[in-house]
Amino acid sequence: MVDAAKLPPDLVAEILHRLPVRDLLRCRCVNKLWLSLIDDRSFISKHLRYMSGSAGAENHSIILLRAGQNLRSIEMEPPYRVRELQPPPRRSGSKIVLVGSCNGLLCLSSLASGAAEDVALWNPLTNDHAHLPIVPFGNFGSISMIIEGVTMIMMSSFAVIGFGYDSVTGDYKVVIIESVSKEEEQFQDIRFYSLLKNSWMRFRDDRYWLCLPQNRKMGVYVNNNLHWVMTRRSDSNATRLIVAFDLRTEDYKETTNSEWM
């Protein structure tokens, strides 16, 4: 039997990056060198690329959300084992909303229930999780009366949320887009969270407007972009189109039908 300590480091790395995640997690306990290697960001990126290909397809699972509370995973290969998942505790008592998943990470929220501050990233395999900092602005999906000076003003808002991965920087991001109507004024706020920076950023972009009713509040993640149905603010016909939010440039771009073929 070959002593693992005598294997060339490059060969060890090549072997490790082909292992399923569960086996890889066990290998972190072998020694400090392997722990350092497996936790390295470049190794993680390489392992993700390998597992995302056809060679890693047998390790994929489907996540099911039932009755707003229970999460289950179903393996995509025989014997199709079903596993009950225990999501992390929530700050509020609202039902779970599964925003999306990327590379084994799940984004959970209670946004649709009005608790916009309760957003968490969770790895169901390791059970590691992180609650995002409370969103410091906005009332989502609400109609409210605000007082400015001695004037009472009606304000309504509607929000959508999405979760995706920026493969260029290796960063996971959460995006919240809120369309706000305040008396005669209408505007759209974009807030996005960076896991690497562990902070929220905010800017306003009035080029587009979320279509109502928005049947799907969760953005569709494809190729570094989150997608929603919107209209151009300048279009008097309110023509619906698919608008992508680029997680790399953190800006909007319109998509064409050919991109979805």
Secondary structure, 3 states (H helix, E strand, C coil): CCCHHHCCHHHHHHHHCCCCHHHHHHHCCCCHHHHHHHCCHHHHHHHHHHHHCHHHHHHCEEEEEECCCEEEEEECCCCCCEEEECCCCCCCCCCCEEEEEECCEEEEEEHHHCEEEEEEEEECCCCEEEECCCCCCCCCCCEEEEEECCEEEEEEEEEEEEEEEECCCCEEEEEEEEEEEECCEEEEEEEEEECCCCEEEEEECCCEEECCCCCCCECEEECCEEEEEEEECCCCCCCEEEEEEECCCCEEEECCHHHHC
